[in-house]
Amino acid sequence: MAEETKARLVIIAAGGTGGHMFPARAFADEMRARGWTVGLISDRRGLHYATDFPAEWKHEVQAASPNFREPWTLPSAFLKIQSGIRT
């Protein structure tokens, strides 16, 4: 019986700035060169930098950065984070 070979998958989660996406892109390039399938999970801001990201698929999640200097914004930030965790 022939053994099935499955493509190995790496899922990269990168945040919403170019400072996170550019190193993630270098990692994705290297993994693809080694024969891995690449997926990307990011927020809307991150996907803005990922238009030509070397991934077979991309998934957007809700994300927020809690701002403790403006405590009145915390409830909405935490609700957005919770929504992103559920997706």
Residue, then its C-alpha position, 0 to 999 in steps of 0.5 A: m500500500a502506498e504511503e500518502t504524503k501530506a503537505r506540512l502546514v504552518i499558520i502564521a499569526a502576525g499583528g497589524t503593523g508592517g513591523h510584524m508583517f515583514p518578518a512574517r513574510a520572510f518566514a513564509d518565504e523560507m517555509r514555502a521554499r522548504g515545501w510547507t503550505v503557509g496560511l496567514i491570520s491577521d487583523r484588518r490592519g495587518l492584511h493591509y500589508a499582506t496583499d502579496f503575502p506568500a500564503e495559500w490562504k489568509h484569514e481576518v480576525q477582529a483585534a484591538s489594542p487596549n489603551f489603559r491611558e484611556p480607560w473608557t475605551l477598554p470595554s469596547a476593546f475587550l469586546k472586540i478581542q473576545s469577538g476575534i478569539r471566537t472566530 
